[in-house]
Amino acid sequence: MNAKKVIKNWADDDKPREKLILKGRESLSDSELIAILLGSGTRELNAVELARKLLTEVCNNDLIKLSRLNFRELKSIKGIGEAKAVTILAAMELGRRCRETRSLKTVINTSQKAYEFLIPYLSDYEVEKFYVLYLNNKNNVLGCEQIGAGGINAAYVDPIVVFKKAFEYSANNLILAHNHPSGNLNPSEADRQITKRLKEGGTILNINVLDHIIVGQNEYYSFADNGEI
């Protein structure tokens, strides 16, 4: 490798670790932060270059896409072995848990707030995924669970699982949500049927189904706002 590309030959305020210590973590780019996780590069690329390649060529500079890569996908990237893949997955999971911890204080009292909360869970997928937001009686978020997944046009949802999780969370209210990879926000007949079934089941169990949000491309459809629930 060219000597100029070797990180140890850089000035201290350019080396990712030293830069973080000297200037704070906010001063680092995404590539520099990932380079710290990687620890080292390859014969051809230093850690920063490898991190930049991972971000640009694999994730299109989208950290959400990075967070969704699994162990096999990470390990298939040249220069990322088992140890590097595990480190990245661990860091992403810590970030996710931190976000969930903060979200316990979140109050969801409008469809817009529900949509904004759900974007990280439902954007950028090529297949449908079905999530449920579990809320207490003050509409504070207790949890967000993926209940079903499917193909391009449908996701299977088991009402038993939906309400079993509700009891585990001691949830009073639910918000249903799924994505439409096509970007078409119009509810399908299947969407309306599962909403009706879950609404009726919740009535029997004294659990309120407040809304069903369909997430599209930078927009959403709310059953509640449109008088369908």
C-alpha positions in Angstrom: 0.0 0.0 0.0 1.2 3.5 -0.8 2.8 5.0 2.4 0.5 8.1 2.1 -2.5 5.8 2.4 -1.4 4.2 5.6 -3.3 5.7 8.4 -0.5 5.6 10.9 1.4 8.0 8.7 -1.3 10.6 8.9 -1.3 13.6 11.2 -2.9 12.9 14.5 -5.9 15.1 13.9 -6.6 13.2 10.7 -6.4 9.7 12.2 -10.0 8.6 13.1 -9.2 7.5 16.7 -7.0 10.4 17.5 -9.4 12.8 15.8 -12.2 11.6 18.0 -10.2 12.1 21.1 -8.9 15.6 20.1 -12.1 17.0 18.5 -15.0 14.8 19.7 -17.0 12.1 18.1 -19.3 14.6 16.3 -16.3 15.7 14.2 -15.9 12.4 12.5 -17.5 11.5 9.2 -19.6 8.3 8.9 -16.7 6.6 7.1 -14.3 7.5 9.9 -16.6 6.2 12.6 -17.0 2.9 10.7 -13.2 2.8 10.2 -12.8 2.7 13.9 -15.1 -0.2 14.1 -13.2 -2.0 11.3 -9.9 -1.4 13.1 -7.9 -2.2 9.9 -8.2 -2.3 6.2 -6.7 -4.5 3.5 -3.6 -4.5 1.4 -5.2 -2.3 -1.1 -7.4 -0.1 1.1 -6.9 1.5 4.5 -9.7 1.3 7.1 -11.2 4.6 6.1 -11.2 3.7 2.4 -12.8 0.3 3.2 -15.4 2.0 5.3 -16.1 4.5 2.5 -16.4 1.6 0.0 -18.9 -0.2 2.3 -21.0 2.9 2.6 -21.0 4.1 -1.0 -21.0 0.9 -3.0 -23.0 -1.4 -0.7 -25.3 1.0 1.2 -25.6 4.0 -1.1 -24.5 6.3 1.8 -27.5 5.2 3.8 -26.8 4.2 7.4 -30.2 2.6 7.7 -29.3 0.2 4.9 -26.0 -0.5 6.7 -28.0 -1.3 9.9 -30.0 -3.9 8.0 -27.1 -5.9 6.6 -26.9 -9.3 8.2 -23.7 -11.3 9.1 -23.6 -13.2 5.8 -24.0 -10.0 3.7 -21.3 -8.2 5.6 -18.9 -11.1 5.5 -19.4 -11.4 1.7 -17.8 -8.0 1.2 -14.1 -8.1 0.3 -12.0 -7.0 3.3 -14.7 -7.6 5.9 -14.1 -10.9 7.8 -15.9 -12.5 10.7 -14.5 -10.2 13.4 -15.3 -7.0 11.5 -18.8 -8.1 10.6 -19.6 -9.0 14.2 -18.2 -5.6 15.4 -20.4 -3.7 12.9 -23.5 -5.8 13.9 -22.9 -5.2 17.6 -22.6 -1.5 17.1 -25.7 -1.3 15.0 -27.7 -3.3 17.6 -26.5 -1.0 20.4 -27.7 1.9 18.4 -31.1 0.3 17.8 -31.5 -0.5 21.5 -30.5 3.1 22.4 -33.2 4.4 20.0 -35.8 2.0 21.5 -34.9 3.1 25.0 -35.3 6.8 24.1 -38.6 5.9 22.3 -40.2 4.8 25.6 -40.8 8.4 26.3 -42.3 9.1 22.9 -46.0 9.9 22.8 -47.8 9.0 19.6 -51.0 11.1 19.4 -51.2 11.8 15.6 -50.7 9.8 12.5 -47.8 12.1 11.5 -46.0 11.2 14.7 -46.7 7.5 14.1 -45.3 7.7 10.6 -42.2 9.5 11.7 -41.6 6.9 14.4 -42.1 4.0 11.9 -39.9 5.3 9.0 -36.7 3.6 10.3 -38.6 0.3 10.6 -40.4 0.3 7.3 -38.5 2.3 4.7 -36.3 0.9 1.9 -37.7 -2.6 1.9 -38.5 -4.4 -1.4 -41.1 -6.7 0.4 -44.0 -5.9 2.7 -43.4 -6.0 6.4 -46.0 -5.6 9.1 -45.3 -3.9 12.4 -47.3 -3.1 15.5 -46.7 -0.1 17.8 -47.7 -1.0 21.3 -48.8 1.9 23.5 -50.0 2.4 27.1 -53.1 4.3 28.0 -51.3 7.7 27.6 -50.0 6.6 24.1 -46.4 6.3 25.2 -44.5 3.8 23.1 -44.0 0.5 24.9 -42.5 -1.4 22.0 -42.5 -1.8 18.2 -42.6 -5.4 16.9 -42.4 -6.9 13.4 -45.4 -9.3 13.3 -45.4 -10.4 9.7 -43.5 -10.3 6.4 -44.3 -11.4 2.9 -43.8 -10.6 -0.7 -44.1 -7.5 -2.8 -47.8 -7.2 -2.4 -48.8 -8.8 0.9 -47.6 -9.7 4.4 -49.0 -12.5 6.5 -50.3 -11.3 9.9 -51.3 -13.7 12.7 -53.8 -11.9 15.1 -52.8 -14.3 17.9 -49.2 -13.0 17.8 -50.4 -9.4 17.7 -52.5 -9.7 20.8 -50.0 -12.1 22.6 -47.4 -9.3 22.3 -50.0 -6.8 23.5 -50.5 -8.7 26.7 -46.7 -9.1 27.2 -46.3 -5.3 26.9 -49.5 -4.7 29.0 -50.5 -2.4 26.1 -53.8 -0.6 26.0 -53.6 0.7 22.5 -52.1 -0.5 19.2 -51.2 1.2 15.9 -50.8 -1.2 13.0 -48.4 -0.4 10.2 -47.0 -1.9 7.0 -45.1 -0.7 4.0 -46.1 -0.7 0.3 -42.9 -1.2 -1.7 -44.6 -0.1 -4.9 -45.2 3.4 -3.4 -49.0 3.1 -4.0 -50.6 4.1 -0.8 -54.1 2.9 -1.5 -55.2 0.2 0.9 -55.8 -3.2 -0.6 -58.9 -5.3 0.3 -56.5 -7.5 2.3 -55.3 -4.5 4.2 -58.9 -3.5 5.1 -59.8 -7.1 6.1 -56.9 -7.5 8.5 -57.6 -4.1 10.0 -61.2 -5.0 10.6 -60.2 -8.4 12.1 -57.7 -6.8 14.5 -60.1 -4.0 15.4 -62.8 -6.5 16.3 -60.4 -8.7 18.2 -59.1 -5.7 20.2 -62.7 -4.7 21.1 -63.3 -8.1 22.6 -60.0 -8.0 24.5 -60.4 -4.3 25.6 -57.4 -3.2 23.5 -57.9 -0.2 21.2 -56.6 -0.4 17.6 -56.1 3.3 17.0 -54.9 3.4 13.4 -53.3 1.5 10.6 -50.5 3.3 8.8 -49.3 2.4 5.3 -45.8 3.7 4.7 -44.9 4.5 1.1 -42.1 6.5 -0.5 -41.8 9.7 1.7 -45.5 9.7 2.4 -48.1 7.6 4.3 -51.8 6.7 4.4 -53.7 6.7 7.8 -56.9 4.6 8.1 -57.9 6.8 11.1 -57.4 10.1 9.2 -59.5 8.7 6.3 -62.3 7.5 8.5 -61.6 3.8 7.9 -61.1 2.7 11.5 
